[in-house]
């Protein structure tokens, strides 16, 4: 009897423990702060088995492993403990603060969700080295180097950054992806195309390597002091040798994904000297020529001429203002048309910029255009220089006289009255006799033309009714009108890109400009400083669906990447069509 009581008591305790035990479903991260060159492990753990496990999207990360599933059943002191884990291995796509969303599972017909995890991704960090690790072998045999032409430039002096990827002959690189592109804060920057550059042989730290010039950029510092050039980070898929050998004695290879970084670079920018700085200095730095010339110097009143103010040479041509001209009030001057013919290579900007004024004289006379000057900082002599134009005289030979501008010395000084002399022929211009001729009567009445004009308004009434009905039907078609309006808008903004089809760099520059101009017009914002995340947020606020936003962001990314990768005209046409379709969809959906 006692034995039966003990058994009953034991069963009661076990039942009570099972009832008290709570279901747990949690998410755990291996770290909540990591560098862009590191990996992250996320575990979803539960203490009771369930069904319909649904992980988060991991949209801000690249899934490099998983899901790996493990189950543990442990019995201790007669008590069973259960743990099931789903593990994922992730690589960050970019820097920033991100959230791992909720995972969902059903346990005993109840839905359980994990708590979101916040993850901070920083710039690349130094990682511990292990000689037996394939990642360490890769890190010792592949290097990304940023070569800066000058670390102590003047303000607005061009410097170049060349990124070279060095790879040991024993390493085979299968794929390269950009993880983090330098933003070049506080610099005016332009990337130089590296398309067509081939792998070369060279040395790194005294050892033989192959290297590729991966990226080149020209930078103009926009403020003085210590400026930071952010690192370029790449994700490489490669094969590295191991200590194992095959049956033929050759070393076996293993596949490795490695993130490498060029590292930070600090530039100490010198301010331009204050001593000798001209009052009219507008920031020009380089080596320049200055010219002022006109399309003609002799003309009649109301004719026009072109007056051009031009600076050409090497330097920061896009980063300063041209001097303004000062003309007499009798010359009507229109707002200038600014033109830039500038090419950028590793030496910096080269070419010319100009302002073209249209000048229209109102009165005859000679009008001097006074000399104007242009000052710049010469990097060779490290001093300021001033260039002045010659005086130009515009001779207006025919036209009305400017009586308001008559010189006092030339005005009539006599105030005496002159006698009026009458002439007998003063009214000779008046005709005193007529010379009328008869006019033949018209025979238009009852002709074919007469009846045609009479009946034409009555014939036009049915046509007007049809046109009006068609217009009313078209006006009532609100959805169709929105589609047609959106299509016209897409064609308007993409007109420049369509003209450049076949010219890769010009096409993608025009396409990117069209997309930004569209957003500027649609959202009434300046897009130059907007990140893709901000654009995404703004479009979501306007009720644009996620698929359309994703397509828009992908086109922007294509514009950035396509300049440095080989692209054929078929791909350009596809990107153009996709851009037109996306602009049209945004215009229809945005509220």
C-alpha positions as CSV (number, residue, x, y, z in Angstrom):
1,X,0.0,0.0,0.0
2,X,2.9,2.3,0.9
3,X,4.6,1.5,-2.4
4,X,1.4,2.5,-4.4
5,X,1.3,5.8,-2.5
6,X,4.9,6.6,-3.4
7,X,4.2,5.8,-7.1
8,X,1.2,8.1,-7.0
9,X,3.2,10.9,-5.4
10,X,6.0,10.6,-7.9
11,X,3.5,10.8,-10.9
12,X,1.9,13.8,-9.3
13,X,5.3,15.6,-9.0
14,X,6.2,14.8,-12.6
15,X,2.8,16.0,-13.8
16,X,3.1,19.2,-11.8
17,X,6.7,19.9,-13.1
18,X,5.5,19.5,-16.7
19,X,2.5,21.8,-16.1
20,X,4.7,24.4,-14.5
21,X,7.4,24.3,-17.2
22,X,7.1,27.2,-19.6
23,X,7.7,27.2,-23.4
24,X,10.8,29.3,-24.3
25,X,11.6,30.5,-27.9
26,X,14.5,33.0,-28.0
27,X,17.0,34.4,-30.5
28,X,20.6,34.8,-29.6
29,X,23.4,36.6,-31.5
30,X,27.1,35.7,-31.3
31,X,27.8,39.5,-31.1
32,X,25.8,42.7,-31.3
33,X,28.6,44.9,-32.7
34,X,30.9,43.7,-35.4
35,X,33.1,45.0,-38.3
36,X,32.0,44.7,-41.8
37,X,34.7,42.1,-42.4
38,X,33.4,39.9,-39.6
39,X,30.7,37.2,-39.5
40,X,27.6,36.9,-37.3
41,X,25.9,33.8,-36.0
42,X,22.2,33.9,-35.0
43,X,20.6,31.0,-33.0
44,X,16.9,30.5,-32.6
45,X,16.4,28.2,-29.6
46,X,13.3,26.5,-28.2
47,X,12.8,24.1,-25.2
48,X,9.9,22.3,-26.9
49,X,9.6,21.1,-30.4
50,X,7.3,23.0,-32.7
51,X,6.1,23.3,-36.3
52,X,6.1,25.9,-39.1
53,X,9.3,27.6,-38.1
54,X,9.6,30.9,-40.1
55,X,12.9,32.9,-39.8
56,X,13.2,36.6,-40.4
57,X,14.3,37.9,-43.9
58,X,18.0,38.9,-43.0
59,X,17.6,41.5,-45.8
60,X,20.6,43.6,-44.5
61,X,22.9,40.6,-44.5
62,X,24.2,37.9,-46.8
63,X,23.4,34.4,-45.8
64,X,26.6,32.4,-46.0
65,X,25.5,29.3,-44.0
66,X,22.4,27.7,-42.6
67,X,20.0,26.9,-41.5
68,X,21.8,24.3,-39.4
69,X,19.5,22.3,-37.1
70,X,20.5,20.6,-33.9
71,X,18.5,18.8,-31.2
72,X,19.7,18.0,-27.6
73,X,17.8,15.6,-25.2
74,X,19.4,15.5,-21.8
75,X,18.3,13.4,-18.8
76,X,19.6,14.6,-15.4
77,X,18.3,13.2,-12.1
78,X,15.4,11.7,-13.9
79,X,14.4,15.0,-15.5
80,X,14.4,15.4,-19.3
81,X,15.5,18.7,-20.9
82,X,15.0,19.4,-24.5
83,X,16.6,22.0,-26.8
84,X,16.3,22.5,-30.5
85,X,18.3,25.2,-32.4
86,X,18.2,26.7,-35.8
87,X,21.6,28.4,-36.6
88,X,22.3,31.0,-39.4
89,X,25.7,32.5,-40.4
90,X,25.5,36.0,-41.8
91,X,27.8,38.5,-43.4
92,X,26.9,42.3,-43.3
93,X,26.3,44.0,-46.6
94,X,27.1,47.5,-45.4
95,X,27.7,49.6,-42.3
96,X,25.0,50.9,-40.1
97,X,22.5,49.9,-37.4
98,X,20.2,47.0,-38.3
99,X,17.5,44.9,-36.7
100,X,17.2,41.1,-36.9
101,X,13.4,40.7,-37.1
102,X,11.2,38.2,-35.3
103,X,11.2,34.5,-36.0
104,X,7.9,32.7,-35.6
105,X,7.0,29.1,-34.7
106,X,3.9,27.2,-33.6
107,X,4.2,25.0,-30.4
108,X,1.1,23.2,-29.1
109,X,-1.1,25.3,-31.4
110,X,0.2,28.5,-29.9
111,X,2.2,31.0,-31.9
112,X,5.5,32.2,-30.4
113,X,7.8,35.0,-31.6
114,X,11.3,36.0,-30.7
115,X,12.4,39.5,-29.6
116,X,14.1,41.5,-32.4
117,X,17.9,41.9,-32.0
118,X,19.7,45.2,-32.8
119,X,23.0,44.8,-34.6
120,X,25.6,47.5,-35.2
121,X,28.0,47.1,-38.1
122,X,31.1,49.2,-38.1
123,X,34.1,49.7,-40.5
124,X,36.5,46.9,-41.0
125,X,38.3,45.7,-37.8
126,X,41.6,43.9,-37.2
127,X,40.9,40.1,-36.7
128,X,43.1,37.7,-34.7
129,X,45.4,35.6,-36.8
130,X,45.6,31.8,-36.7
131,X,48.3,30.2,-39.0
132,X,46.2,27.0,-39.3
133,X,43.1,28.8,-40.4
134,X,42.4,29.0,-44.2
135,X,41.2,32.6,-43.5
136,X,44.6,33.4,-42.1
137,X,46.3,31.9,-45.2
138,X,44.0,34.1,-47.4
139,X,44.8,37.2,-45.3
140,X,48.5,36.7,-45.7
141,X,48.3,36.2,-49.5
142,X,45.8,38.8,-50.6
143,X,46.0,42.6,-49.9
144,X,44.0,45.7,-50.8
145,X,46.2,48.8,-50.8
146,X,45.1,52.4,-51.2
147,X,47.9,54.5,-52.7
148,X,47.4,58.3,-52.1
149,X,49.4,60.6,-54.4
150,X,49.9,63.3,-51.8
151,X,49.1,63.3,-48.1
152,X,49.7,67.0,-47.4
153,X,47.9,69.0,-50.2
154,X,46.6,72.5,-50.3
155,X,42.9,73.2,-50.1
156,X,41.3,72.4,-53.5
157,X,44.5,70.8,-54.8
158,X,43.9,67.5,-56.6
159,X,45.0,64.2,-55.1
160,X,44.5,60.7,-56.4
161,X,43.6,57.5,-54.6
162,X,44.4,54.3,-56.4
163,X,43.2,51.0,-55.0
164,X,45.3,48.0,-56.0
165,X,44.3,44.4,-55.2
166,X,47.4,42.2,-54.7
167,X,46.9,38.4,-55.0
168,X,49.6,35.8,-54.4
169,X,50.1,33.3,-57.3
170,X,49.0,30.5,-55.0
171,X,45.5,32.0,-54.6
172,X,42.7,31.8,-57.1
173,X,40.0,34.5,-56.8
174,X,36.6,33.4,-58.2
175,X,34.4,36.4,-57.4
176,X,34.7,40.0,-56.0
177,X,31.8,42.0,-54.4
178,X,31.9,45.5,-53.0
179,X,30.8,45.6,-49.4
180,X,31.6,49.2,-48.5
181,X,32.5,52.1,-50.8
182,X,34.3,55.1,-49.4
183,X,32.0,58.2,-49.2
184,X,34.9,60.7,-49.4
185,X,33.3,63.1,-47.0
186,X,34.7,66.7,-47.2
187,X,36.1,66.0,-50.7
188,X,34.8,66.8,-54.2
189,X,35.4,63.4,-55.9
190,X,35.2,61.7,-59.2
191,X,35.9,58.1,-59.9
192,X,38.1,57.2,-62.9
193,X,37.1,54.3,-65.1
194,X,39.3,51.2,-64.7
195,X,37.5,49.3,-67.4
196,X,39.9,47.4,-69.7
197,X,42.8,47.4,-67.2
198,X,44.5,44.0,-67.0
199,X,46.1,42.0,-64.3
200,X,49.8,42.9,-64.0
201,X,52.8,41.3,-62.3
202,X,54.5,43.2,-59.5
203,X,55.9,42.9,-55.9
204,X,54.4,43.5,-52.5
205,X,56.6,43.7,-49.5
206,X,59.4,42.2,-51.6
207,X,57.4,39.2,-52.8
208,X,56.0,38.4,-56.2
209,X,52.3,39.1,-56.6
210,X,49.8,39.7,-59.3
211,X,47.8,42.9,-58.9
212,X,44.8,44.7,-60.4
213,X,44.0,48.4,-60.3
214,X,40.5,48.0,-58.9
215,X,39.4,51.6,-58.4
216,X,40.8,55.1,-59.1
217,X,39.5,58.4,-57.8
218,X,40.4,62.1,-58.0
219,X,39.7,64.1,-54.8
220,X,39.7,67.8,-54.2
221,X,39.7,68.6,-50.4
222,X,37.0,71.1,-49.5
223,X,38.2,72.1,-46.1
224,X,41.6,72.3,-44.3
225,X,42.8,70.2,-41.4
226,X,43.0,66.4,-41.0
227,X,40.5,64.7,-43.3
228,X,39.8,61.0,-43.3
229,X,39.5,58.8,-46.4
230,X,37.3,55.9,-45.5
231,X,38.4,52.3,-46.4
232,X,37.2,50.3,-49.4
233,X,36.0,46.9,-48.3
234,X,35.6,43.9,-50.6
235,X,34.2,40.4,-50.2
236,X,36.2,37.8,-52.2
237,X,35.3,34.2,-52.9
238,X,38.6,32.4,-53.4
239,X,40.4,29.1,-53.2
240,X,43.5,28.7,-51.0
241,X,45.9,25.8,-50.6
242,X,45.7,23.5,-47.6
243,X,48.2,21.1,-46.0
244,X,46.4,18.1,-47.5
245,X,47.5,16.5,-50.7
246,X,45.8,14.5,-53.4
247,X,46.9,11.1,-54.6
248,X,49.2,12.8,-57.1
249,X,51.0,14.8,-54.3
250,X,49.5,18.1,-55.2
251,X,48.2,20.4,-52.5
252,X,44.4,20.4,-52.2
253,X,42.5,23.7,-52.3
254,X,39.6,24.8,-50.1
255,X,37.1,27.6,-50.8
256,X,37.2,30.6,-48.5
257,X,35.1,33.8,-48.4
258,X,37.3,36.7,-47.2
259,X,36.5,40.3,-46.5
260,X,39.5,42.7,-47.0
261,X,39.8,46.4,-46.5
262,X,42.2,49.1,-47.7
263,X,42.3,50.8,-44.3
264,X,41.8,54.4,-43.3
265,X,44.0,57.1,-44.8
266,X,44.4,60.5,-43.1
267,X,45.1,63.6,-45.3
268,X,46.5,66.8,-43.7
269,X,45.1,69.6,-45.9
270,X,46.9,72.9,-45.8
271,X,44.8,76.2,-45.9
272,X,45.6,78.6,-48.7
273,X,47.9,81.4,-47.4
274,X,46.3,84.7,-46.4
275,X,49.3,86.8,-47.4
276,X,48.7,88.3,-50.8
277,X,45.2,86.8,-51.2
278,X,43.3,89.0,-53.7
279,X,40.0,90.5,-52.7
280,X,38.3,89.0,-55.7
281,X,39.7,85.5,-55.2
282,X,37.0,82.9,-55.5
283,X,38.9,79.7,-54.8
284,X,40.6,78.8,-58.1
285,X,43.7,76.6,-57.5
286,X,45.8,75.3,-60.4
287,X,47.4,76.7,-63.6
288,X,45.1,78.7,-65.8
289,X,44.8,81.0,-68.8
290,X,42.1,83.8,-68.8
291,X,40.5,85.3,-71.9
292,X,37.6,87.7,-72.7
293,X,36.5,88.0,-76.4
294,X,33.5,88.9,-78.5
295,X,32.0,87.4,-81.6
296,X,32.1,90.8,-83.4
297,X,33.2,94.3,-82.6
298,X,31.4,96.3,-85.3
299,X,27.6,96.0,-85.6
300,X,24.3,97.9,-85.9
301,X,22.0,98.8,-83.1
302,X,19.5,95.9,-82.1
303,X,22.0,93.4,-83.5
304,X,23.5,91.0,-81.0
305,X,27.0,89.8,-80.2
306,X,28.4,87.1,-77.9
307,X,30.8,88.1,-75.2
308,X,32.6,85.1,-73.7
309,X,34.6,85.0,-70.4
310,X,36.7,81.9,-70.4
311,X,39.2,80.2,-68.1
312,X,41.1,77.1,-69.3
313,X,43.9,75.0,-67.9
314,X,44.5,72.5,-65.1
315,X,42.9,72.8,-61.7
316,X,39.6,72.8,-59.8
317,X,37.7,74.1,-62.8
318,X,34.2,73.1,-61.5
319,X,34.7,74.5,-58.1
320,X,35.0,78.3,-58.5
321,X,33.1,81.2,-60.1
322,X,34.1,83.2,-63.1
323,X,34.4,87.0,-62.7
324,X,31.4,89.1,-63.8
325,X,31.5,91.7,-66.6
326,X,30.5,95.3,-66.2
327,X,29.0,97.0,-69.3
328,X,27.6,100.4,-70.1
329,X,23.8,100.8,-69.5
330,X,23.2,101.3,-73.2
331,X,24.2,97.7,-73.8
332,X,21.4,95.3,-73.0
333,X,22.9,92.2,-71.4
334,X,21.2,88.8,-70.8
335,X,22.0,86.2,-68.2
336,X,25.1,84.2,-69.2
337,X,25.0,80.6,-70.4
338,X,27.6,78.6,-68.4
339,X,29.5,75.9,-70.4
340,X,31.9,73.3,-69.1
341,X,34.3,71.3,-71.3
342,X,36.2,69.5,-68.5
343,X,37.8,66.1,-68.5
344,X,39.0,64.5,-65.2
345,X,41.9,62.0,-65.1
346,X,44.6,61.1,-62.6
347,X,46.1,64.6,-63.1
348,X,42.8,66.2,-62.0
349,X,40.4,68.4,-64.0
350,X,41.6,69.7,-67.4
351,X,39.8,71.8,-70.0
352,X,37.8,75.0,-69.9
353,X,34.8,76.7,-68.4
354,X,33.1,79.8,-69.8
355,X,30.2,82.2,-69.4
356,X,28.7,83.4,-72.7
357,X,26.7,86.7,-72.5
358,X,24.3,87.9,-75.2
359,X,24.8,91.7,-75.7
360,X,22.4,93.9,-77.7
361,X,23.3,97.6,-78.1
362,X,20.4,100.1,-78.2
363,X,22.1,103.2,-79.7
364,X,24.9,103.9,-82.0
365,X,28.3,104.9,-80.7
366,X,31.5,103.4,-79.3
367,X,31.2,101.5,-76.1
368,X,34.3,100.4,-74.2
369,X,34.2,97.1,-72.3
370,X,36.6,97.6,-69.4
371,X,39.3,95.1,-68.5
372,X,38.3,92.5,-66.0
373,X,40.7,90.3,-64.0
374,X,40.8,86.7,-62.7
375,X,43.0,85.6,-59.8
376,X,44.1,82.1,-58.8
377,X,46.5,80.3,-56.5
378,X,49.5,78.8,-58.5
379,X,50.6,75.5,-57.0
380,X,54.0,75.6,-58.7
381,X,55.0,78.9,-57.2
382,X,52.7,78.6,-54.1
383,X,51.6,82.2,-54.7
384,X,48.6,84.1,-56.0
385,X,48.5,85.3,-59.6
386,X,46.3,87.8,-61.4
387,X,45.4,87.7,-65.1
388,X,43.6,90.7,-66.8
389,X,41.8,91.0,-70.1
390,X,42.4,93.8,-72.6
391,X,39.9,96.6,-73.0
392,X,37.5,95.9,-75.9
393,X,35.6,98.7,-77.8
394,X,32.3,97.9,-79.4
395,X,31.5,100.1,-82.4
396,X,27.8,100.5,-83.1
397,X,27.7,102.2,-86.5
398,X,24.0,102.4,-87.3
399,X,21.1,103.1,-85.0
400,X,19.3,105.9,-83.0
401,X,21.4,108.4,-81.0
402,X,21.3,108.2,-77.3
403,X,20.1,111.8,-76.6
404,X,20.1,111.2,-72.8
405,X,23.7,110.4,-72.9
406,X,24.8,113.4,-75.0
407,X,27.9,115.1,-73.7
408,X,27.3,118.6,-72.3
409,X,30.1,120.0,-74.3
410,X,28.4,119.0,-77.5
411,X,25.0,120.3,-76.7
412,X,23.6,123.6,-78.3
413,X,24.5,126.6,-76.2
414,X,22.5,129.3,-78.1
415,X,19.1,130.0,-76.7
416,X,18.0,132.6,-79.4
417,X,14.9,132.0,-81.5
418,X,15.3,131.3,-85.2
419,X,12.9,132.9,-87.8
420,X,10.4,130.5,-89.5
421,X,10.9,130.5,-93.3
422,X,7.7,129.6,-95.2
423,X,7.9,127.7,-98.5
424,X,5.2,127.9,-101.1
425,X,5.6,124.1,-101.7
426,X,5.1,123.1,-98.1
427,X,1.7,121.4,-98.9
428,X,2.8,119.9,-102.2
429,X,2.5,116.3,-100.8
430,X,-1.3,116.7,-100.6
431,X,-3.1,115.3,-103.7
432,X,-5.5,117.8,-105.2
433,X,-7.1,115.5,-107.9
434,X,-8.5,112.0,-107.8
435,X,-7.8,109.0,-109.9
436,X,-10.7,106.6,-109.2
437,X,-11.2,103.4,-111.3
438,X,-14.3,101.1,-111.3
439,X,-14.3,97.8,-109.5
440,X,-15.8,94.7,-111.2
441,X,-18.5,93.1,-109.2
442,X,-17.8,89.7,-107.6
443,X,-19.6,86.5,-108.7
444,X,-19.0,84.5,-105.5
445,X,-22.7,84.3,-104.6
446,X,-24.2,80.8,-105.3
447,X,-20.9,79.4,-106.4
448,X,-19.5,76.0,-105.1
449,X,-17.2,77.8,-102.7
450,X,-20.2,79.8,-101.4
451,X,-22.3,76.7,-100.7
452,X,-19.3,74.8,-99.2
453,X,-18.6,77.6,-96.7
454,X,-22.4,77.8,-95.9
455,X,-22.7,74.1,-95.2
456,X,-19.4,73.5,-93.5
457,X,-20.5,74.6,-90.0
458,X,-23.5,72.1,-90.1
459,X,-21.2,69.3,-91.3
460,X,-18.8,70.0,-88.5
461,X,-21.5,69.7,-85.7
462,X,-21.5,65.8,-85.7
463,X,-17.7,65.7,-85.8
464,X,-17.6,68.1,-82.8
465,X,-20.0,65.9,-80.9
466,X,-17.9,62.8,-81.5
467,X,-14.7,64.6,-80.4
468,X,-16.4,66.0,-77.3
469,X,-17.8,62.5,-76.4
470,X,-14.3,61.0,-76.9
471,X,-12.8,63.7,-74.7
472,X,-15.4,63.2,-72.0
473,X,-14.7,59.5,-72.0
474,X,-11.0,60.0,-71.9
475,X,-11.4,62.6,-69.0
476,X,-13.6,60.1,-67.1
477,X,-10.9,57.5,-67.4
478,X,-9.0,58.6,-64.3
479,X,-6.8,55.5,-64.1
480,X,-6.0,55.7,-67.8
481,X,-5.1,59.4,-67.5
482,X,-2.8,58.7,-64.6
483,X,-1.1,56.0,-66.7
484,X,-0.7,58.3,-69.7
485,X,0.6,61.1,-67.5
486,X,3.1,58.9,-65.8
487,X,4.4,57.5,-69.1
488,X,4.8,61.1,-70.4
489,X,6.6,62.0,-67.3
490,X,9.0,59.0,-67.5
491,X,9.8,59.9,-71.2
492,X,10.4,63.5,-70.2
493,X,13.0,62.7,-67.5
494,X,14.6,59.9,-69.5
495,X,15.0,61.9,-72.7
496,X,18.7,62.7,-72.0
497,X,19.5,59.1,-71.2
498,X,17.9,57.8,-74.3
499,X,20.1,60.0,-76.5
500,X,23.2,58.5,-74.8
501,X,22.3,54.8,-75.4
502,X,25.4,53.0,-76.5
503,X,27.7,55.4,-74.7
504,X,28.0,53.6,-71.3
505,X,29.4,56.3,-69.0
506,X,27.3,59.2,-70.5
507,X,24.2,57.0,-70.4
508,X,24.4,56.0,-66.8
509,X,25.3,59.5,-65.7
510,X,22.2,60.8,-67.5
511,X,20.1,58.0,-66.2
512,X,21.1,58.6,-62.6
513,X,20.5,62.4,-63.0
514,X,17.1,61.7,-64.5
515,X,16.1,59.5,-61.5
516,X,17.3,62.2,-59.0
517,X,15.5,64.9,-60.9
518,X,12.3,62.9,-60.9
519,X,12.5,62.5,-57.2
520,X,13.3,66.2,-56.7
521,X,10.2,67.1,-58.8
522,X,7.9,64.4,-57.3
523,X,8.8,64.7,-53.6
524,X,9.9,68.4,-53.6
525,X,13.2,67.7,-52.0
526,X,16.9,68.0,-52.8
527,X,18.2,64.5,-53.5
528,X,22.0,65.1,-53.7
529,X,22.6,64.3,-50.0
530,X,19.9,61.6,-49.7
531,X,21.0,58.0,-48.9
532,X,19.2,55.0,-50.5
533,X,17.7,54.2,-47.1
534,X,16.2,57.7,-46.9
535,X,14.8,57.5,-50.4
536,X,13.3,54.1,-49.4
537,X,11.7,55.7,-46.4
538,X,10.3,58.7,-48.3
539,X,8.8,56.5,-51.0
540,X,7.2,54.2,-48.4
541,X,5.6,57.3,-46.8
542,X,4.1,58.0,-50.2
543,X,2.5,54.5,-50.3
544,X,4.8,53.2,-53.0
545,X,4.9,49.4,-52.9
546,X,8.1,47.6,-51.8
547,X,8.8,45.9,-55.2
548,X,8.7,49.3,-57.0
549,X,11.0,50.9,-54.4
550,X,13.4,47.9,-54.7
551,X,13.5,48.3,-58.5
552,X,14.2,52.0,-58.1
553,X,17.1,51.5,-55.7
554,X,18.5,48.7,-57.9
555,X,18.6,51.1,-60.9
556,X,20.5,53.7,-58.8
557,X,23.0,51.0,-57.7
558,X,23.3,49.9,-61.4
559,X,24.2,53.5,-62.3
560,X,26.9,53.5,-59.7
561,X,28.4,50.1,-60.5
562,X,27.9,50.1,-64.3
563,X,30.6,52.8,-64.8
564,X,33.2,50.4,-63.7
565,X,32.0,47.2,-65.3
566,X,31.7,46.2,-68.9
567,X,28.1,46.8,-70.1
568,X,26.7,46.1,-73.6
569,X,23.9,48.1,-75.3
570,X,21.3,45.4,-74.6
571,X,21.8,45.8,-70.8
572,X,21.6,49.6,-71.2
573,X,18.3,49.2,-73.0
574,X,17.0,46.9,-70.3
575,X,18.0,49.4,-67.6
576,X,16.4,52.2,-69.6
577,X,13.1,50.3,-70.0
578,X,13.2,49.3,-66.3
579,X,13.8,53.0,-65.3
580,X,10.9,54.2,-67.4
581,X,8.6,51.5,-66.0
582,X,9.6,52.2,-62.4
583,X,9.1,56.0,-62.7
584,X,5.7,55.4,-64.3
585,X,4.8,53.0,-61.4
586,X,5.9,55.5,-58.7
587,X,4.0,58.3,-60.3
588,X,0.8,56.1,-60.3
589,X,1.2,54.9,-56.8
590,X,2.6,57.9,-54.9
591,X,0.1,60.0,-52.9
